Amino acid sequence: MATVCRHPKVRVVSRHEDTEYVECLDCGEVFDSEEFRDMEIEATAETEPSMEDA
């Protein structure tokens, strides 16, 4: 089973108008920075306990 990369290290590879594209230095995937921010938010939400768990 393949391990999912959380993209811990990224670098900006391109800017086009209002969009910035980043590349993961571990797996090489390229995506826009907004998508990267969404992934960070989802990862944080997965690790934080919800109010229902309390």
C-alpha distance matrix in Angstrom:
0.0 3.8 6.6 9.4 12.6 15.6 18.0 20.1 22.4 23.8 27.0 29.3 29.4 31.8 34.2 35.7 38.4 36.9 33.2 31.4 28.2 25.9 23.2 20.3 21.2 17.6 15.7 18.9 18.5 22.1 23.3 26.5 27.4 28.0 24.5 23.4 25.9 24.5 21.0 22.7 24.7 21.7 19.9 23.3 23.9 20.7 21.7 25.4 26.8 28.5 32.1 31.2 29.4 32.6
3.8 0.0 3.8 6.4 9.1 12.5 14.5 16.8 18.8 20.1 23.2 25.5 25.6 28.1 30.6 32.2 34.9 33.6 29.9 27.9 24.6 22.2 19.4 16.6 17.4 13.9 11.9 15.1 14.9 18.5 19.8 23.2 24.0 24.9 21.4 20.2 22.9 21.9 18.3 20.0 22.3 19.7 17.9 21.4 22.4 19.5 20.6 24.3 26.1 27.9 31.7 31.2 29.5 32.6
6.6 3.8 0.0 3.8 6.3 9.3 11.7 13.5 15.9 17.7 21.0 23.6 24.2 26.8 29.2 31.0 33.6 32.0 28.3 26.2 23.1 20.4 17.8 14.6 15.4 11.9 10.7 14.2 14.0 17.5 18.6 21.7 21.9 22.9 19.6 17.9 20.3 19.6 15.8 17.0 19.5 17.1 14.8 18.2 19.5 16.7 17.4 21.2 23.2 25.3 29.0 28.9 27.1 30.0
9.4 6.4 3.8 0.0 3.8 6.4 9.0 11.4 14.0 15.3 18.7 21.0 21.8 24.1 26.2 27.9 30.3 28.5 24.9 22.9 20.1 17.5 15.4 12.4 14.0 11.1 9.6 12.7 11.7 14.9 15.4 18.3 18.5 19.2 15.9 14.3 16.7 15.8 12.1 13.6 16.1 13.7 11.8 15.3 16.7 14.3 15.4 19.0 21.4 23.1 26.9 27.0 25.6 28.4
12.6 9.1 6.3 3.8 0.0 3.8 5.4 8.0 10.2 11.6 15.1 17.6 18.5 21.1 23.3 25.3 27.8 26.1 22.5 20.2 17.3 14.4 12.2 8.9 10.4 7.7 6.9 10.0 9.4 12.4 13.3 16.0 15.9 17.2 14.3 12.0 14.6 14.6 10.9 11.9 15.0 13.6 11.4 14.7 16.8 15.0 15.7 19.2 22.0 23.9 27.7 28.3 26.9 29.5
15.6 12.5 9.3 6.4 3.8 0.0 3.8 5.7 8.8 10.3 14.1 16.5 18.1 20.5 22.2 24.4 26.5 24.4 21.0 18.7 16.4 13.5 12.1 9.0 11.0 9.2 9.3 11.7 10.8 12.8 12.8 14.8 13.9 15.0 12.4 9.7 11.6 11.8 8.1 8.4 11.6 10.7 8.2 11.2 13.7 12.4 12.9 16.1 19.3 21.2 24.9 25.8 24.6 26.9
18.0 14.5 11.7 9.0 5.4 3.8 0.0 3.8 5.6 6.6 10.3 12.8 14.5 17.1 19.0 21.5 23.9 22.0 18.6 15.9 13.4 10.1 8.6 5.4 7.5 6.8 7.5 9.1 8.5 10.2 10.7 12.6 11.7 13.6 11.6 8.4 10.9 12.1 9.0 9.1 12.8 12.8 10.9 13.4 16.2 15.6 16.0 18.9 22.3 24.1 27.6 28.9 27.8 30.0
20.1 16.8 13.5 11.4 8.0 5.7 3.8 0.0 3.8 6.7 10.4 13.4 15.8 18.6 20.3 23.2 25.4 23.3 20.3 17.3 15.3 11.8 10.6 7.5 8.2 7.8 10.0 11.6 11.8 13.2 13.6 15.0 13.2 15.3 14.0 10.3 11.8 13.7 10.9 9.6 13.3 13.9 11.3 12.9 16.3 15.9 15.4 18.1 21.6 23.8 27.3 28.9 27.6 29.3
22.4 18.8 15.9 14.0 10.2 8.8 5.6 3.8 0.0 3.8 7.0 10.5 12.8 15.9 18.0 21.2 23.5 21.9 18.9 15.5 13.5 9.8 8.4 5.8 5.6 6.9 9.6 10.2 11.1 11.9 13.0 14.2 12.5 15.4 14.6 11.0 12.9 15.4 13.1 12.0 15.8 16.8 14.7 16.2 19.6 19.5 19.1 21.5 25.2 27.3 30.6 32.4 31.2 32.8
23.8 20.1 17.7 15.3 11.6 10.3 6.6 6.7 3.8 0.0 3.8 6.9 9.2 12.2 14.2 17.4 19.9 18.5 15.4 11.9 9.8 6.1 5.3 4.3 5.4 8.1 9.8 9.0 9.4 9.1 10.0 11.0 9.6 12.9 12.5 9.3 11.6 14.3 12.7 12.2 15.8 17.1 15.8 17.4 20.5 20.9 21.0 23.3 26.9 28.6 31.9 33.7 32.9 34.6
27.0 23.2 21.0 18.7 15.1 14.1 10.3 10.4 7.0 3.8 0.0 3.8 6.2 9.4 11.6 15.1 17.7 16.8 14.0 10.2 8.5 5.3 5.4 6.7 7.1 10.6 12.1 10.2 10.8 9.5 10.6 11.0 9.9 13.6 13.9 11.3 13.4 16.5 15.5 15.1 18.5 20.1 19.1 20.6 23.6 24.3 24.5 26.5 30.2 31.8 34.9 36.8 36.2 37.8
29.3 25.5 23.6 21.0 17.6 16.5 12.8 13.4 10.5 6.9 3.8 0.0 3.8 5.9 7.8 11.4 14.0 13.4 10.7 7.0 5.8 4.3 6.4 9.1 10.3 13.8 14.5 12.0 11.8 9.3 9.8 9.2 8.4 12.2 13.2 11.4 13.4 16.4 16.2 16.2 19.2 21.0 20.7 22.1 24.8 25.9 26.4 28.2 31.9 33.0 36.0 38.0 37.7 39.4
29.4 25.6 24.2 21.8 18.5 18.1 14.5 15.8 12.8 9.2 6.2 3.8 0.0 3.8 7.2 10.3 13.6 14.0 11.1 7.9 5.8 5.4 6.4 9.9 10.9 14.3 14.3 11.1 11.1 8.3 9.6 9.8 10.4 14.0 14.5 13.4 16.0 18.5 18.2 18.9 21.8 23.2 23.1 24.9 27.4 28.2 29.0 31.0 34.7 35.7 38.8 40.6 40.3 42.2
31.8 28.1 26.8 24.1 21.1 20.5 17.1 18.6 15.9 12.2 9.4 5.9 3.8 0.0 3.8 6.6 10.0 10.9 8.4 5.9 5.1 7.1 9.2 12.9 14.4 17.7 17.4 14.0 13.3 9.8 10.1 9.2 10.3 13.4 14.4 14.2 16.4 18.7 19.2 20.1 22.6 24.1 24.5 26.2 28.4 29.5 30.7 32.4 36.0 36.6 39.6 41.4 41.5 43.4
34.2 30.6 29.2 26.2 23.3 22.2 19.0 20.3 18.0 14.2 11.6 7.8 7.2 3.8 0.0 3.8 6.5 7.4 5.8 4.4 6.1 9.0 12.0 15.5 17.4 20.7 20.4 17.2 16.0 12.3 11.4 9.3 9.9 12.4 14.3 14.5 16.0 18.4 19.5 20.3 22.3 24.2 25.0 26.3 28.4 29.9 31.2 32.5 36.0 36.4 39.1 41.0 41.4 43.2
35.7 32.2 31.0 27.9 25.3 24.4 21.5 23.2 21.2 17.4 15.1 11.4 10.3 6.6 3.8 0.0 3.8 6.1 5.3 6.4 8.2 11.7 14.6 18.2 20.4 23.4 22.6 19.4 17.7 13.9 12.6 10.2 11.6 13.2 15.0 16.2 17.6 19.4 20.9 22.1 23.7 25.4 26.7 28.1 29.7 31.4 33.0 34.2 37.6 37.6 40.2 42.0 42.7 44.5
38.4 34.9 33.6 30.3 27.8 26.5 23.9 25.4 23.5 19.9 17.7 14.0 13.6 10.0 6.5 3.8 0.0 3.8 5.7 8.1 10.9 14.4 17.7 21.1 23.5 26.4 25.8 22.8 20.8 17.0 15.1 12.1 12.9 13.6 16.1 17.6 18.2 19.9 22.1 23.1 24.2 26.1 27.8 28.8 30.2 32.3 33.9 34.7 38.0 37.7 40.1 42.0 43.0 44.6
36.9 33.6 32.0 28.5 26.1 24.4 22.0 23.3 21.9 18.5 16.8 13.4 14.0 10.9 7.4 6.1 3.8 0.0 3.8 6.8 10.2 13.4 17.0 20.0 22.6 25.4 24.9 22.3 20.1 16.5 13.9 10.4 10.5 10.6 13.6 15.0 15.1 16.8 19.3 20.1 20.8 23.0 24.8 25.6 26.9 29.1 30.7 31.3 34.5 34.2 36.4 38.4 39.5 41.0
33.2 29.9 28.3 24.9 22.5 21.0 18.6 20.3 18.9 15.4 14.0 10.7 11.1 8.4 5.8 5.3 5.7 3.8 0.0 3.8 6.6 10.0 13.5 16.5 19.3 21.9 21.2 18.6 16.3 12.7 10.1 6.7 7.4 8.1 10.5 12.0 12.7 14.4 16.4 17.6 18.7 20.6 22.2 23.4 24.8 26.7 28.4 29.3 32.6 32.5 35.0 36.8 37.6 39.4
31.4 27.9 26.2 22.9 20.2 18.7 15.9 17.3 15.5 11.9 10.2 7.0 7.9 5.9 4.4 6.4 8.1 6.8 3.8 0.0 3.8 6.7 10.3 13.3 15.8 18.7 18.4 15.8 14.0 10.5 8.6 5.6 5.6 8.0 10.1 10.4 11.6 14.0 15.3 16.1 17.9 19.8 20.8 22.1 24.0 25.6 26.9 28.2 31.7 32.0 34.7 36.6 37.1 38.8
28.2 24.6 23.1 20.1 17.3 16.4 13.4 15.3 13.5 9.8 8.5 5.8 5.8 5.1 6.1 8.2 10.9 10.2 6.6 3.8 0.0 3.8 7.0 10.2 12.9 15.6 14.9 12.2 10.4 6.7 5.5 4.2 5.6 8.7 9.4 9.3 11.7 13.7 14.2 15.4 17.8 19.1 19.7 21.5 23.6 24.7 26.0 27.8 31.2 31.8 34.8 36.4 36.6 38.6
25.9 22.2 20.4 17.5 14.4 13.5 10.1 11.8 9.8 6.1 5.3 4.3 5.4 7.1 9.0 11.7 14.4 13.4 10.0 6.7 3.8 0.0 3.8 6.7 9.3 12.1 11.9 9.5 8.3 5.6 5.6 5.9 6.0 9.7 9.7 8.1 11.0 13.3 12.9 13.6 16.6 17.9 17.8 19.7 22.1 22.9 23.9 25.9 29.5 30.4 33.6 35.3 35.1 37.0
23.2 19.4 17.8 15.4 12.2 12.1 8.6 10.6 8.4 5.3 5.4 6.4 6.4 9.2 12.0 14.6 17.7 17.0 13.5 10.3 7.0 3.8 0.0 3.8 6.1 8.8 8.4 5.8 5.6 4.3 6.6 8.7 9.3 12.7 11.7 9.8 13.1 15.1 13.7 14.6 18.0 18.7 18.1 20.4 22.9 23.1 23.9 26.4 29.9 31.2 34.6 36.0 35.5 37.6
20.3 16.6 14.6 12.4 8.9 9.0 5.4 7.5 5.8 4.3 6.7 9.1 9.9 12.9 15.5 18.2 21.1 20.0 16.5 13.3 10.2 6.7 3.8 0.0 3.8 5.4 5.7 4.9 5.4 6.5 8.5 11.0 10.9 13.9 12.3 9.7 13.0 14.8 12.5 13.1 16.8 17.1 15.8 18.3 21.0 20.7 21.3 24.0 27.5 29.1 32.6 34.0 33.1 35.2
21.2 17.4 15.4 14.0 10.4 11.0 7.5 8.2 5.6 5.4 7.1 10.3 10.9 14.4 17.4 20.4 23.5 22.6 19.3 15.8 12.9 9.3 6.1 3.8 0.0 3.8 6.0 5.6 8.1 9.5 12.1 14.4 14.1 17.3 16.0 13.2 16.1 18.2 15.8 15.9 19.7 20.1 18.3 20.5 23.6 23.1 23.1 26.0 29.5 31.4 35.0 36.4 35.2 37.2
17.6 13.9 11.9 11.1 7.7 9.2 6.8 7.8 6.9 8.1 10.6 13.8 14.3 17.7 20.7 23.4 26.4 25.4 21.9 18.7 15.6 12.1 8.8 5.4 3.8 0.0 3.8 6.0 8.4 11.0 13.5 16.3 16.1 18.9 17.0 14.2 17.2 18.6 15.6 15.9 19.6 19.4 17.2 19.8 22.7 21.6 21.6 24.8 28.1 30.2 33.8 34.9 33.5 35.6
15.7 11.9 10.7 9.6 6.9 9.3 7.5 10.0 9.6 9.8 12.1 14.5 14.3 17.4 20.4 22.6 25.8 24.9 21.2 18.4 14.9 11.9 8.4 5.7 6.0 3.8 0.0 3.8 5.7 9.1 11.9 15.2 15.8 18.3 15.9 13.8 17.2 18.0 15.0 16.2 19.7 19.0 17.3 20.4 22.8 21.5 22.2 25.5 28.6 30.4 34.1 34.9 33.7 36.1
18.9 15.1 14.2 12.7 10.0 11.7 9.1 11.6 10.2 9.0 10.2 12.0 11.1 14.0 17.2 19.4 22.8 22.3 18.6 15.8 12.2 9.5 5.8 4.9 5.6 6.0 3.8 0.0 3.8 6.4 9.8 13.1 14.3 17.1 15.1 13.4 17.0 18.2 15.8 17.2 20.6 20.3 19.2 22.1 24.5 23.7 24.6 27.7 30.9 32.5 36.1 37.0 36.1 38.5
18.5 14.9 14.0 11.7 9.4 10.8 8.5 11.8 11.1 9.4 10.8 11.8 11.1 13.3 16.0 17.7 20.8 20.1 16.3 14.0 10.4 8.3 5.6 5.4 8.1 8.4 5.7 3.8 0.0 3.8 6.6 10.3 11.9 14.3 11.8 10.8 14.6 15.2 13.1 15.1 18.3 17.8 17.3 20.3 22.3 21.8 23.1 26.0 29.2 30.4 33.9 34.8 34.2 36.7
22.1 18.5 17.5 14.9 12.4 12.8 10.2 13.2 11.9 9.1 9.5 9.3 8.3 9.8 12.3 13.9 17.0 16.5 12.7 10.5 6.7 5.6 4.3 6.5 9.5 11.0 9.1 6.4 3.8 0.0 3.8 7.1 9.3 11.9 10.1 9.6 13.3 14.4 13.1 15.2 18.1 18.2 18.2 20.9 22.9 22.9 24.4 26.9 30.2 31.1 34.5 35.6 35.3 37.8
23.3 19.8 18.6 15.4 13.3 12.8 10.7 13.6 13.0 10.0 10.6 9.8 9.6 10.1 11.4 12.6 15.1 13.9 10.1 8.6 5.5 5.6 6.6 8.5 12.1 13.5 11.9 9.8 6.6 3.8 0.0 3.8 6.5 8.4 6.6 7.0 10.5 11.3 10.8 13.1 15.5 15.8 16.5 19.0 20.6 21.1 23.0 25.1 28.3 28.9 32.1 33.3 33.3 35.7
26.5 23.2 21.7 18.3 16.0 14.8 12.6 15.0 14.2 11.0 11.0 9.2 9.8 9.2 9.3 10.2 12.1 10.4 6.7 5.6 4.2 5.9 8.7 11.0 14.4 16.3 15.2 13.1 10.3 7.1 3.8 0.0 3.8 5.5 5.4 6.6 9.0 10.2 11.0 12.9 14.8 15.8 17.0 18.9 20.4 21.6 23.4 25.0 28.3 28.6 31.5 33.0 33.4 35.5
27.4 24.0 21.9 18.5 15.9 13.9 11.7 13.2 12.5 9.6 9.9 8.4 10.4 10.3 9.9 11.6 12.9 10.5 7.4 5.6 5.6 6.0 9.3 10.9 14.1 16.1 15.8 14.3 11.9 9.3 6.5 3.8 0.0 3.8 5.3 4.8 6.3 8.6 9.7 10.5 12.5 14.3 15.2 16.6 18.5 20.0 21.4 22.7 26.2 26.6 29.4 31.2 31.6 33.4
28.0 24.9 22.9 19.2 17.2 15.0 13.6 15.3 15.4 12.9 13.6 12.2 14.0 13.4 12.4 13.2 13.6 10.6 8.1 8.0 8.7 9.7 12.7 13.9 17.3 18.9 18.3 17.1 14.3 11.9 8.4 5.5 3.8 0.0 3.8 5.3 5.1 6.3 8.7 9.9 10.7 12.5 14.4 15.5 16.7 18.6 20.4 21.4 24.5 24.5 27.1 28.9 29.6 31.4
24.5 21.4 19.6 15.9 14.3 12.4 11.6 14.0 14.6 12.5 13.9 13.2 14.5 14.4 14.3 15.0 16.1 13.6 10.5 10.1 9.4 9.7 11.7 12.3 16.0 17.0 15.9 15.1 11.8 10.1 6.6 5.4 5.3 3.8 0.0 3.8 5.5 5.1 6.3 8.8 10.0 10.6 12.4 14.4 15.4 16.7 18.8 20.3 23.3 23.3 26.3 27.6 28.1 30.4
23.4 20.2 17.9 14.3 12.0 9.7 8.4 10.3 11.0 9.3 11.3 11.4 13.4 14.2 14.5 16.2 17.6 15.0 12.0 10.4 9.3 8.1 9.8 9.7 13.2 14.2 13.8 13.4 10.8 9.6 7.0 6.6 4.8 5.3 3.8 0.0 3.8 5.4 5.1 6.4 8.8 9.9 10.6 12.5 14.3 15.5 17.0 18.6 22.0 22.6 25.7 27.3 27.4 29.4
25.9 22.9 20.3 16.7 14.6 11.6 10.9 11.8 12.9 11.6 13.4 13.4 16.0 16.4 16.0 17.6 18.2 15.1 12.7 11.6 11.7 11.0 13.1 13.0 16.1 17.2 17.2 17.0 14.6 13.3 10.5 9.0 6.3 5.1 5.5 3.8 0.0 3.8 5.4 5.1 6.3 8.7 9.9 10.6 12.4 14.4 15.7 16.7 20.0 20.4 23.2 25.2 25.5 27.2
24.5 21.9 19.6 15.8 14.6 11.8 12.1 13.7 15.4 14.3 16.5 16.4 18.5 18.7 18.4 19.4 19.9 16.8 14.4 14.0 13.7 13.3 15.1 14.8 18.2 18.6 18.0 18.2 15.2 14.4 11.3 10.2 8.6 6.3 5.1 5.4 3.8 0.0 3.8 5.4 5.1 6.2 8.6 9.9 10.6 12.4 14.6 15.5 18.5 18.4 21.3 22.8 23.4 25.5
21.0 18.3 15.8 12.1 10.9 8.1 9.0 10.9 13.1 12.7 15.5 16.2 18.2 19.2 19.5 20.9 22.1 19.3 16.4 15.3 14.2 12.9 13.7 12.5 15.8 15.6 15.0 15.8 13.1 13.1 10.8 11.0 9.7 8.7 6.3 5.1 5.4 3.8 0.0 3.8 5.4 5.1 6.1 8.6 9.9 10.6 12.6 14.4 17.6 18.1 21.4 22.6 22.6 24.9
22.7 20.0 17.0 13.6 11.9 8.4 9.1 9.6 12.0 12.2 15.1 16.2 18.9 20.1 20.3 22.1 23.1 20.1 17.6 16.1 15.4 13.6 14.6 13.1 15.9 15.9 16.2 17.2 15.1 15.2 13.1 12.9 10.5 9.9 8.8 6.4 5.1 5.4 3.8 0.0 3.8 5.5 5.1 6.2 8.6 9.9 10.9 12.4 15.9 16.8 20.1 21.8 21.6 23.4
24.7 22.3 19.5 16.1 15.0 11.6 12.8 13.3 15.8 15.8 18.5 19.2 21.8 22.6 22.3 23.7 24.2 20.8 18.7 17.9 17.8 16.6 18.0 16.8 19.7 19.6 19.7 20.6 18.3 18.1 15.5 14.8 12.5 10.7 10.0 8.8 6.3 5.1 5.4 3.8 0.0 3.8 5.5 5.1 6.2 8.7 10.2 10.7 13.9 14.1 17.1 18.9 19.2 20.9
21.7 19.7 17.1 13.7 13.6 10.7 12.8 13.9 16.8 17.1 20.1 21.0 23.2 24.1 24.2 25.4 26.1 23.0 20.6 19.8 19.1 17.9 18.7 17.1 20.1 19.4 19.0 20.3 17.8 18.2 15.8 15.8 14.3 12.5 10.6 9.9 8.7 6.2 5.1 5.5 3.8 0.0 3.8 5.4 5.1 6.3 8.9 10.2 12.9 13.1 16.4 17.6 17.6 20.0
19.9 17.9 14.8 11.8 11.4 8.2 10.9 11.3 14.7 15.8 19.1 20.7 23.1 24.5 25.0 26.7 27.8 24.8 22.2 20.8 19.7 17.8 18.1 15.8 18.3 17.2 17.3 19.2 17.3 18.2 16.5 17.0 15.2 14.4 12.4 10.6 9.9 8.6 6.1 5.1 5.5 3.8 0.0 3.8 5.5 5.2 6.5 8.9 12.0 13.3 16.9 18.1 17.4 19.6
23.3 21.4 18.2 15.3 14.7 11.2 13.4 12.9 16.2 17.4 20.6 22.1 24.9 26.2 26.3 28.1 28.8 25.6 23.4 22.1 21.5 19.7 20.4 18.3 20.5 19.8 20.4 22.1 20.3 20.9 19.0 18.9 16.6 15.5 14.4 12.5 10.6 9.9 8.6 6.2 5.1 5.4 3.8 0.0 3.8 5.4 5.3 6.2 9.8 11.2 14.5 16.4 15.7 17.4
23.9 22.4 19.5 16.7 16.8 13.7 16.2 16.3 19.6 20.5 23.6 24.8 27.4 28.4 28.4 29.7 30.2 26.9 24.8 24.0 23.6 22.1 22.9 21.0 23.6 22.7 22.8 24.5 22.3 22.9 20.6 20.4 18.5 16.7 15.4 14.3 12.4 10.6 9.9 8.6 6.2 5.1 5.5 3.8 0.0 3.8 5.5 5.4 8.0 8.3 11.7 13.2 13.1 15.1
20.7 19.5 16.7 14.3 15.0 12.4 15.6 15.9 19.5 20.9 24.3 25.9 28.2 29.5 29.9 31.4 32.3 29.1 26.7 25.6 24.7 22.9 23.1 20.7 23.1 21.6 21.5 23.7 21.8 22.9 21.1 21.6 20.0 18.6 16.7 15.5 14.4 12.4 10.6 9.9 8.7 6.3 5.2 5.4 3.8 0.0 3.8 5.8 7.8 9.0 12.7 13.4 12.5 15.0
21.7 20.6 17.4 15.4 15.7 12.9 16.0 15.4 19.1 21.0 24.5 26.4 29.0 30.7 31.2 33.0 33.9 30.7 28.4 26.9 26.0 23.9 23.9 21.3 23.1 21.6 22.2 24.6 23.1 24.4 23.0 23.4 21.4 20.4 18.8 17.0 15.7 14.6 12.6 10.9 10.2 8.9 6.5 5.3 5.5 3.8 0.0 3.8 6.5 9.1 12.7 13.9 12.2 14.1
25.4 24.3 21.2 19.0 19.2 16.1 18.9 18.1 21.5 23.3 26.5 28.2 31.0 32.4 32.5 34.2 34.7 31.3 29.3 28.2 27.8 25.9 26.4 24.0 26.0 24.8 25.5 27.7 26.0 26.9 25.1 25.0 22.7 21.4 20.3 18.6 16.7 15.5 14.4 12.4 10.7 10.2 8.9 6.2 5.4 5.8 3.8 0.0 3.8 6.3 9.5 11.4 10.1 11.3
26.8 26.1 23.2 21.4 22.0 19.3 22.3 21.6 25.2 26.9 30.2 31.9 34.7 36.0 36.0 37.6 38.0 34.5 32.6 31.7 31.2 29.5 29.9 27.5 29.5 28.1 28.6 30.9 29.2 30.2 28.3 28.3 26.2 24.5 23.3 22.0 20.0 18.5 17.6 15.9 13.9 12.9 12.0 9.8 8.0 7.8 6.5 3.8 0.0 3.8 6.7 8.1 6.4 7.7
28.5 27.9 25.3 23.1 23.9 21.2 24.1 23.8 27.3 28.6 31.8 33.0 35.7 36.6 36.4 37.6 37.7 34.2 32.5 32.0 31.8 30.4 31.2 29.1 31.4 30.2 30.4 32.5 30.4 31.1 28.9 28.6 26.6 24.5 23.3 22.6 20.4 18.4 18.1 16.8 14.1 13.1 13.3 11.2 8.3 9.0 9.1 6.3 3.8 0.0 3.8 5.3 5.4 7.1
32.1 31.7 29.0 26.9 27.7 24.9 27.6 27.3 30.6 31.9 34.9 36.0 38.8 39.6 39.1 40.2 40.1 36.4 35.0 34.7 34.8 33.6 34.6 32.6 35.0 33.8 34.1 36.1 33.9 34.5 32.1 31.5 29.4 27.1 26.3 25.7 23.2 21.3 21.4 20.1 17.1 16.4 16.9 14.5 11.7 12.7 12.7 9.5 6.7 3.8 0.0 3.8 5.4 5.4
31.2 31.2 28.9 27.0 28.3 25.8 28.9 28.9 32.4 33.7 36.8 38.0 40.6 41.4 41.0 42.0 42.0 38.4 36.8 36.6 36.4 35.3 36.0 34.0 36.4 34.9 34.9 37.0 34.8 35.6 33.3 33.0 31.2 28.9 27.6 27.3 25.2 22.8 22.6 21.8 18.9 17.6 18.1 16.4 13.2 13.4 13.9 11.4 8.1 5.3 3.8 0.0 3.8 5.5
29.4 29.5 27.1 25.6 26.9 24.6 27.8 27.6 31.2 32.9 36.2 37.7 40.3 41.5 41.4 42.7 43.0 39.5 37.6 37.1 36.6 35.1 35.5 33.1 35.2 33.5 33.7 36.1 34.2 35.3 33.3 33.4 31.6 29.6 28.1 27.4 25.5 23.4 22.6 21.6 19.2 17.6 17.4 15.7 13.1 12.5 12.2 10.1 6.4 5.4 5.4 3.8 0.0 3.8
32.6 32.6 30.0 28.4 29.5 26.9 30.0 29.3 32.8 34.6 37.8 39.4 42.2 43.4 43.2 44.5 44.6 41.0 39.4 38.8 38.6 37.0 37.6 35.2 37.2 35.6 36.1 38.5 36.7 37.8 35.7 35.5 33.4 31.4 30.4 29.4 27.2 25.5 24.9 23.4 20.9 20.0 19.6 17.4 15.1 15.0 14.1 11.3 7.7 7.1 5.4 5.5 3.8 0.0
